[in-house]
Amino acid sequence: MTEINNARWTSDHLLKPGGTALYAAQQRERLRQMADEVQALLREYRSDLESMKFDGDKPLQARIRAYLASRPLAQLESDLRDAVNHVGKLDPEFQRRYVELPEKREKAAEKKELEKAQKKGMNTARSMNTAGQLNGIAHALTDTAEDEKGVTAKSGTGGDGPSFLDYLEKRA
């Protein structure tokens, strides 16, 4: 009795690396053998049923009767073949949902962090670029020609104070 319990598959066995693949392979083989046995029995059973003829049967009536009587056995064989296919999907589904998904999510999180850092860097670079442009414009405005016709000279704002670029450099 203890040998039977030791041979029984448990969830712990399936969760070990390669456990679902091994279980699926064993079950597929077992179900495939069962389906083959049922298919052989079905052929033999149908053949025996077709050979039973009753008085007054019309042509092909014995064959139709044999087909209809053996239909549950044919359905069993079909269900076993479907079960083989379903068991075959066990390991790929496990791999996709429990092995690959965490890796995929980790990569997505790293990518998101990288995009965030790049975006933050781009915003800083963009503000520094804008500040540089403003500073260039300010210097162009404060450069007075010999005849004192610069814009700042006309407006009286002067250009001796700290620039916006200086403010951003201190902040960064």
CNS distance restraints for C-alpha pairs under 8 A (distance, minus, plus):
assign (resid   1 and name CA) (resid   5 and name CA) 6.69 0.50 0.50
assign (resid   2 and name CA) (resid   6 and name CA) 6.16 0.50 0.50
assign (resid   3 and name CA) (resid   7 and name CA) 6.27 0.50 0.50
assign (resid   4 and name CA) (resid   8 and name CA) 6.44 0.50 0.50
assign (resid   9 and name CA) (resid  13 and name CA) 6.25 0.50 0.50
assign (resid   9 and name CA) (resid  14 and name CA) 7.58 0.50 0.50
assign (resid  10 and name CA) (resid  14 and name CA) 6.63 0.50 0.50
assign (resid  11 and name CA) (resid  15 and name CA) 6.26 0.50 0.50
assign (resid  12 and name CA) (resid  16 and name CA) 6.60 0.50 0.50
assign (resid  13 and name CA) (resid  19 and name CA) 5.78 0.50 0.50
assign (resid  14 and name CA) (resid  18 and name CA) 7.69 0.50 0.50
assign (resid  14 and name CA) (resid  19 and name CA) 4.30 0.50 0.50
assign (resid  14 and name CA) (resid  20 and name CA) 4.90 0.50 0.50
assign (resid  14 and name CA) (resid  23 and name CA) 7.23 0.50 0.50
assign (resid  15 and name CA) (resid  19 and name CA) 6.05 0.50 0.50
assign (resid  15 and name CA) (resid  20 and name CA) 7.09 0.50 0.50
assign (resid  16 and name CA) (resid  20 and name CA) 7.91 0.50 0.50
assign (resid  18 and name CA) (resid  22 and name CA) 6.18 0.50 0.50
assign (resid  19 and name CA) (resid  23 and name CA) 6.11 0.50 0.50
assign (resid  20 and name CA) (resid  24 and name CA) 5.91 0.50 0.50
assign (resid  20 and name CA) (resid  90 and name CA) 6.77 0.50 0.50
assign (resid  20 and name CA) (resid  91 and name CA) 5.18 0.50 0.50
assign (resid  20 and name CA) (resid  94 and name CA) 7.53 0.50 0.50
assign (resid  21 and name CA) (resid  25 and name CA) 6.12 0.50 0.50
assign (resid  21 and name CA) (resid  90 and name CA) 7.63 0.50 0.50
assign (resid  21 and name CA) (resid  91 and name CA) 5.18 0.50 0.50
assign (resid  22 and name CA) (resid  26 and name CA) 6.23 0.50 0.50
assign (resid  23 and name CA) (resid  27 and name CA) 6.10 0.50 0.50
assign (resid  24 and name CA) (resid  28 and name CA) 5.89 0.50 0.50
assign (resid  24 and name CA) (resid  87 and name CA) 5.52 0.50 0.50
assign (resid  24 and name CA) (resid  88 and name CA) 5.98 0.50 0.50
assign (resid  24 and name CA) (resid  90 and name CA) 6.54 0.50 0.50
assign (resid  24 and name CA) (resid  91 and name CA) 6.90 0.50 0.50
assign (resid  25 and name CA) (resid  29 and name CA) 6.23 0.50 0.50
assign (resid  25 and name CA) (resid  88 and name CA) 7.45 0.50 0.50
assign (resid  26 and name CA) (resid  30 and name CA) 6.24 0.50 0.50
assign (resid  27 and name CA) (resid  31 and name CA) 5.96 0.50 0.50
assign (resid  27 and name CA) (resid  84 and name CA) 7.60 0.50 0.50
assign (resid  27 and name CA) (resid  87 and name CA) 6.98 0.50 0.50
assign (resid  28 and name CA) (resid  32 and name CA) 5.84 0.50 0.50
assign (resid  28 and name CA) (resid  83 and name CA) 7.96 0.50 0.50
assign (resid  28 and name CA) (resid  84 and name CA) 5.01 0.50 0.50
assign (resid  28 and name CA) (resid  85 and name CA) 7.85 0.50 0.50
assign (resid  28 and name CA) (resid  87 and name CA) 6.28 0.50 0.50
assign (resid  28 and name CA) (resid  88 and name CA) 6.85 0.50 0.50
assign (resid  29 and name CA) (resid  33 and name CA) 6.16 0.50 0.50
assign (resid  29 and name CA) (resid  84 and name CA) 7.97 0.50 0.50
assign (resid  30 and name CA) (resid  34 and name CA) 6.33 0.50 0.50
assign (resid  31 and name CA) (resid  35 and name CA) 6.09 0.50 0.50
assign (resid  31 and name CA) (resid  80 and name CA) 6.22 0.50 0.50
assign (resid  31 and name CA) (resid  81 and name CA) 7.50 0.50 0.50
assign (resid  31 and name CA) (resid  83 and name CA) 7.22 0.50 0.50
assign (resid  31 and name CA) (resid  84 and name CA) 5.99 0.50 0.50
assign (resid  32 and name CA) (resid  36 and name CA) 6.16 0.50 0.50
assign (resid  32 and name CA) (resid  80 and name CA) 7.27 0.50 0.50
assign (resid  32 and name CA) (resid  81 and name CA) 6.83 0.50 0.50
assign (resid  32 and name CA) (resid  84 and name CA) 6.41 0.50 0.50
assign (resid  33 and name CA) (resid  37 and name CA) 6.22 0.50 0.50
assign (resid  34 and name CA) (resid  38 and name CA) 6.18 0.50 0.50
assign (resid  34 and name CA) (resid  80 and name CA) 7.36 0.50 0.50
assign (resid  35 and name CA) (resid  39 and name CA) 6.03 0.50 0.50
assign (resid  35 and name CA) (resid  77 and name CA) 5.23 0.50 0.50
assign (resid  35 and name CA) (resid  78 and name CA) 7.78 0.50 0.50
assign (resid  35 and name CA) (resid  80 and name CA) 5.50 0.50 0.50
assign (resid  35 and name CA) (resid  81 and name CA) 6.33 0.50 0.50
assign (resid  36 and name CA) (resid  40 and name CA) 6.24 0.50 0.50
assign (resid  36 and name CA) (resid  77 and name CA) 7.86 0.50 0.50
assign (resid  37 and name CA) (resid  41 and name CA) 6.17 0.50 0.50
assign (resid  38 and name CA) (resid  42 and name CA) 5.94 0.50 0.50
assign (resid  38 and name CA) (resid  73 and name CA) 7.28 0.50 0.50
assign (resid  38 and name CA) (resid  74 and name CA) 7.97 0.50 0.50
assign (resid  38 and name CA) (resid  76 and name CA) 7.64 0.50 0.50
assign (resid  38 and name CA) (resid  77 and name CA) 5.78 0.50 0.50
assign (resid  39 and name CA) (resid  43 and name CA) 6.32 0.50 0.50
assign (resid  39 and name CA) (resid  74 and name CA) 7.38 0.50 0.50
assign (resid  39 and name CA) (resid  77 and name CA) 6.12 0.50 0.50
assign (resid  40 and name CA) (resid  44 and name CA) 6.36 0.50 0.50
assign (resid  41 and name CA) (resid  45 and name CA) 5.92 0.50 0.50
assign (resid  42 and name CA) (resid  46 and name CA) 5.96 0.50 0.50
assign (resid  42 and name CA) (resid  70 and name CA) 7.01 0.50 0.50
assign (resid  42 and name CA) (resid  73 and name CA) 6.37 0.50 0.50
assign (resid  42 and name CA) (resid  74 and name CA) 6.64 0.50 0.50
assign (resid  43 and name CA) (resid  47 and name CA) 6.10 0.50 0.50
assign (resid  44 and name CA) (resid  48 and name CA) 6.25 0.50 0.50
assign (resid  45 and name CA) (resid  49 and name CA) 6.15 0.50 0.50
assign (resid  45 and name CA) (resid  70 and name CA) 7.32 0.50 0.50
assign (resid  46 and name CA) (resid  50 and name CA) 6.03 0.50 0.50
assign (resid  46 and name CA) (resid  66 and name CA) 5.61 0.50 0.50
assign (resid  46 and name CA) (resid  67 and name CA) 6.68 0.50 0.50
assign (resid  46 and name CA) (resid  70 and name CA) 6.36 0.50 0.50
assign (resid  47 and name CA) (resid  51 and name CA) 6.36 0.50 0.50
assign (resid  47 and name CA) (resid  66 and name CA) 7.93 0.50 0.50
assign (resid  48 and name CA) (resid  52 and name CA) 6.80 0.50 0.50
assign (resid  49 and name CA) (resid  62 and name CA) 7.58 0.50 0.50
assign (resid  49 and name CA) (resid  63 and name CA) 7.79 0.50 0.50
assign (resid  49 and name CA) (resid  65 and name CA) 7.94 0.50 0.50
assign (resid  49 and name CA) (resid  66 and name CA) 5.09 0.50 0.50
assign (resid  50 and name CA) (resid  62 and name CA) 5.34 0.50 0.50
assign (resid  50 and name CA) (resid  63 and name CA) 5.09 0.50 0.50
assign (resid  50 and name CA) (resid  65 and name CA) 7.68 0.50 0.50
assign (resid  50 and name CA) (resid  66 and name CA) 5.44 0.50 0.50
assign (resid  51 and name CA) (resid  62 and name CA) 7.55 0.50 0.50
assign (resid  52 and name CA) (resid  62 and name CA) 7.01 0.50 0.50
assign (resid  53 and name CA) (resid  57 and name CA) 6.93 0.50 0.50
assign (resid  53 and name CA) (resid  62 and name CA) 5.98 0.50 0.50
assign (resid  54 and name CA) (resid  62 and name CA) 7.94 0.50 0.50
assign (resid  57 and name CA) (resid  61 and name CA) 5.94 0.50 0.50
assign (resid  57 and name CA) (resid  62 and name CA) 6.94 0.50 0.50
assign (resid  58 and name CA) (resid  62 and name CA) 7.95 0.50 0.50
assign (resid  60 and name CA) (resid  64 and name CA) 6.26 0.50 0.50
assign (resid  61 and name CA) (resid  65 and name CA) 6.08 0.50 0.50
assign (resid  62 and name CA) (resid  66 and name CA) 6.10 0.50 0.50
assign (resid  63 and name CA) (resid  67 and name CA) 6.17 0.50 0.50
assign (resid  64 and name CA) (resid  68 and name CA) 6.18 0.50 0.50
assign (resid  65 and name CA) (resid  69 and name CA) 6.05 0.50 0.50
assign (resid  66 and name CA) (resid  70 and name CA) 6.03 0.50 0.50
assign (resid  67 and name CA) (resid  71 and name CA) 5.98 0.50 0.50
assign (resid  70 and name CA) (resid  74 and name CA) 6.44 0.50 0.50
assign (resid  71 and name CA) (resid  75 and name CA) 6.12 0.50 0.50
assign (resid  72 and name CA) (resid  76 and name CA) 6.22 0.50 0.50
assign (resid  73 and name CA) (resid  77 and name CA) 6.37 0.50 0.50
assign (resid  74 and name CA) (resid  78 and name CA) 6.23 0.50 0.50
assign (resid  75 and name CA) (resid  79 and name CA) 6.07 0.50 0.50
assign (resid  76 and name CA) (resid  80 and name CA) 6.19 0.50 0.50
assign (resid  77 and name CA) (resid  81 and name CA) 6.37 0.50 0.50
assign (resid  78 and name CA) (resid  82 and name CA) 6.28 0.50 0.50
assign (resid  79 and name CA) (resid  83 and name CA) 6.09 0.50 0.50
assign (resid  80 and name CA) (resid  84 and name CA) 6.32 0.50 0.50
assign (resid  81 and name CA) (resid  85 and name CA) 6.60 0.50 0.50
assign (resid  82 and name CA) (resid  86 and name CA) 6.25 0.50 0.50
assign (resid  83 and name CA) (resid  87 and name CA) 6.07 0.50 0.50
assign (resid  84 and name CA) (resid  88 and name CA) 6.28 0.50 0.50
assign (resid  85 and name CA) (resid  89 and name CA) 6.71 0.50 0.50
assign (resid  86 and name CA) (resid  90 and name CA) 6.95 0.50 0.50
assign (resid  88 and name CA) (resid  92 and name CA) 7.91 0.50 0.50
assign (resid  89 and name CA) (resid  93 and name CA) 6.13 0.50 0.50
assign (resid  90 and name CA) (resid  94 and name CA) 6.26 0.50 0.50
assign (resid  91 and name CA) (resid  95 and name CA) 6.04 0.50 0.50
assign (resid  92 and name CA) (resid  96 and name CA) 6.04 0.50 0.50
assign (resid  93 and name CA) (resid  97 and name CA) 6.04 0.50 0.50
assign (resid  94 and name CA) (resid  98 and name CA) 5.65 0.50 0.50
assign (resid  94 and name CA) (resid  99 and name CA) 7.18 0.50 0.50
assign (resid  95 and name CA) (resid  99 and name CA) 4.88 0.50 0.50
assign (resid  95 and name CA) (resid 100 and name CA) 6.09 0.50 0.50
assign (resid  96 and name CA) (resid 100 and name CA) 5.08 0.50 0.50
assign (resid  96 and name CA) (resid 101 and name CA) 6.23 0.50 0.50
assign (resid  97 and name CA) (resid 101 and name CA) 5.37 0.50 0.50
assign (resid  98 and name CA) (resid 102 and name CA) 6.88 0.50 0.50
assign (resid  99 and name CA) (resid 103 and name CA) 7.10 0.50 0.50
assign (resid 100 and name CA) (resid 104 and name CA) 6.02 0.50 0.50
assign (resid 101 and name CA) (resid 105 and name CA) 6.05 0.50 0.50
assign (resid 102 and name CA) (resid 106 and name CA) 6.05 0.50 0.50
assign (resid 103 and name CA) (resid 107 and name CA) 6.23 0.50 0.50
assign (resid 104 and name CA) (resid 108 and name CA) 6.18 0.50 0.50
assign (resid 105 and name CA) (resid 109 and name CA) 6.10 0.50 0.50
assign (resid 106 and name CA) (resid 110 and name CA) 6.21 0.50 0.50
assign (resid 107 and name CA) (resid 111 and name CA) 6.08 0.50 0.50
assign (resid 108 and name CA) (resid 112 and name CA) 6.06 0.50 0.50
assign (resid 109 and name CA) (resid 113 and name CA) 6.14 0.50 0.50
assign (resid 110 and name CA) (resid 114 and name CA) 6.11 0.50 0.50
assign (resid 111 and name CA) (resid 115 and name CA) 6.11 0.50 0.50
assign (resid 112 and name CA) (resid 116 and name CA) 6.10 0.50 0.50
assign (resid 113 and name CA) (resid 117 and name CA) 6.15 0.50 0.50
assign (resid 114 and name CA) (resid 118 and name CA) 6.04 0.50 0.50
assign (resid 115 and name CA) (resid 119 and name CA) 5.89 0.50 0.50
assign (resid 116 and name CA) (resid 120 and name CA) 6.06 0.50 0.50
assign (resid 117 and name CA) (resid 121 and name CA) 6.02 0.50 0.50
assign (resid 118 and name CA) (resid 122 and name CA) 5.90 0.50 0.50
assign (resid 119 and name CA) (resid 123 and name CA) 6.08 0.50 0.50
assign (resid 120 and name CA) (resid 124 and name CA) 6.30 0.50 0.50
assign (resid 121 and name CA) (resid 125 and name CA) 5.99 0.50 0.50
assign (resid 122 and name CA) (resid 126 and name CA) 5.74 0.50 0.50
assign (resid 123 and name CA) (resid 127 and name CA) 6.08 0.50 0.50
assign (resid 124 and name CA) (resid 128 and name CA) 6.06 0.50 0.50
assign (resid 125 and name CA) (resid 129 and name CA) 5.99 0.50 0.50
assign (resid 126 and name CA) (resid 130 and name CA) 6.12 0.50 0.50
assign (resid 127 and name CA) (resid 131 and name CA) 5.95 0.50 0.50
assign (resid 128 and name CA) (resid 132 and name CA) 6.04 0.50 0.50
assign (resid 128 and name CA) (resid 165 and name CA) 7.01 0.50 0.50
assign (resid 128 and name CA) (resid 168 and name CA) 7.08 0.50 0.50
assign (resid 129 and name CA) (resid 133 and name CA) 6.24 0.50 0.50
assign (resid 130 and name CA) (resid 134 and name CA) 6.14 0.50 0.50
assign (resid 131 and name CA) (resid 135 and name CA) 5.96 0.50 0.50
assign (resid 131 and name CA) (resid 164 and name CA) 5.99 0.50 0.50
assign (resid 131 and name CA) (resid 165 and name CA) 4.85 0.50 0.50
assign (resid 131 and name CA) (resid 168 and name CA) 7.55 0.50 0.50
assign (resid 132 and name CA) (resid 136 and name CA) 6.07 0.50 0.50
assign (resid 132 and name CA) (resid 165 and name CA) 6.10 0.50 0.50
assign (resid 133 and name CA) (resid 137 and name CA) 6.19 0.50 0.50
assign (resid 134 and name CA) (resid 138 and name CA) 6.04 0.50 0.50
assign (resid 134 and name CA) (resid 164 and name CA) 7.39 0.50 0.50
assign (resid 134 and name CA) (resid 165 and name CA) 7.79 0.50 0.50
assign (resid 135 and name CA) (resid 139 and name CA) 6.15 0.50 0.50
assign (resid 135 and name CA) (resid 163 and name CA) 6.43 0.50 0.50
assign (resid 135 and name CA) (resid 164 and name CA) 6.80 0.50 0.50
assign (resid 135 and name CA) (resid 165 and name CA) 6.31 0.50 0.50
assign (resid 136 and name CA) (resid 140 and name CA) 6.15 0.50 0.50
assign (resid 137 and name CA) (resid 141 and name CA) 6.11 0.50 0.50
assign (resid 138 and name CA) (resid 142 and name CA) 6.13 0.50 0.50
assign (resid 138 and name CA) (resid 159 and name CA) 7.40 0.50 0.50
assign (resid 139 and name CA) (resid 143 and name CA) 6.03 0.50 0.50
assign (resid 139 and name CA) (resid 159 and name CA) 7.58 0.50 0.50
assign (resid 141 and name CA) (resid 150 and name CA) 6.01 0.50 0.50
assign (resid 141 and name CA) (resid 151 and name CA) 5.39 0.50 0.50
assign (resid 141 and name CA) (resid 152 and name CA) 5.84 0.50 0.50
assign (resid 142 and name CA) (resid 150 and name CA) 6.24 0.50 0.50
assign (resid 142 and name CA) (resid 151 and name CA) 6.83 0.50 0.50
assign (resid 142 and name CA) (resid 152 and name CA) 5.39 0.50 0.50
assign (resid 142 and name CA) (resid 153 and name CA) 7.12 0.50 0.50
assign (resid 142 and name CA) (resid 158 and name CA) 6.78 0.50 0.50
assign (resid 142 and name CA) (resid 159 and name CA) 5.66 0.50 0.50
assign (resid 143 and name CA) (resid 150 and name CA) 6.26 0.50 0.50
assign (resid 144 and name CA) (resid 148 and name CA) 5.32 0.50 0.50
assign (resid 144 and name CA) (resid 149 and name CA) 6.12 0.50 0.50
assign (resid 144 and name CA) (resid 150 and name CA) 4.49 0.50 0.50
assign (resid 144 and name CA) (resid 151 and name CA) 7.89 0.50 0.50
assign (resid 144 and name CA) (resid 153 and name CA) 7.05 0.50 0.50
assign (resid 145 and name CA) (resid 149 and name CA) 6.12 0.50 0.50
assign (resid 145 and name CA) (resid 150 and name CA) 6.43 0.50 0.50
assign (resid 148 and name CA) (resid 153 and name CA) 6.40 0.50 0.50
assign (resid 148 and name CA) (resid 154 and name CA) 7.93 0.50 0.50
assign (resid 149 and name CA) (resid 153 and name CA) 6.52 0.50 0.50
assign (resid 149 and name CA) (resid 154 and name CA) 6.60 0.50 0.50
assign (resid 150 and name CA) (resid 154 and name CA) 6.32 0.50 0.50
assign (resid 151 and name CA) (resid 155 and name CA) 6.14 0.50 0.50
assign (resid 152 and name CA) (resid 156 and name CA) 5.51 0.50 0.50
assign (resid 152 and name CA) (resid 157 and name CA) 5.40 0.50 0.50
assign (resid 152 and name CA) (resid 158 and name CA) 5.52 0.50 0.50
assign (resid 152 and name CA) (resid 159 and name CA) 7.28 0.50 0.50
assign (resid 153 and name CA) (resid 157 and name CA) 7.12 0.50 0.50
assign (resid 153 and name CA) (resid 158 and name CA) 6.61 0.50 0.50
assign (resid 162 and name CA) (resid 166 and name CA) 6.14 0.50 0.50
assign (resid 162 and name CA) (resid 167 and name CA) 7.40 0.50 0.50
assign (resid 163 and name CA) (resid 167 and name CA) 6.59 0.50 0.50
assign (resid 164 and name CA) (resid 168 and name CA) 6.37 0.50 0.50
assign (resid 165 and name CA) (resid 169 and name CA) 6.15 0.50 0.50
assign (resid 166 and name CA) (resid 170 and name CA) 6.26 0.50 0.50
assign (resid 167 and name CA) (resid 171 and name CA) 6.27 0.50 0.50
assign (resid 168 and name CA) (resid 172 and name CA) 6.10 0.50 0.50
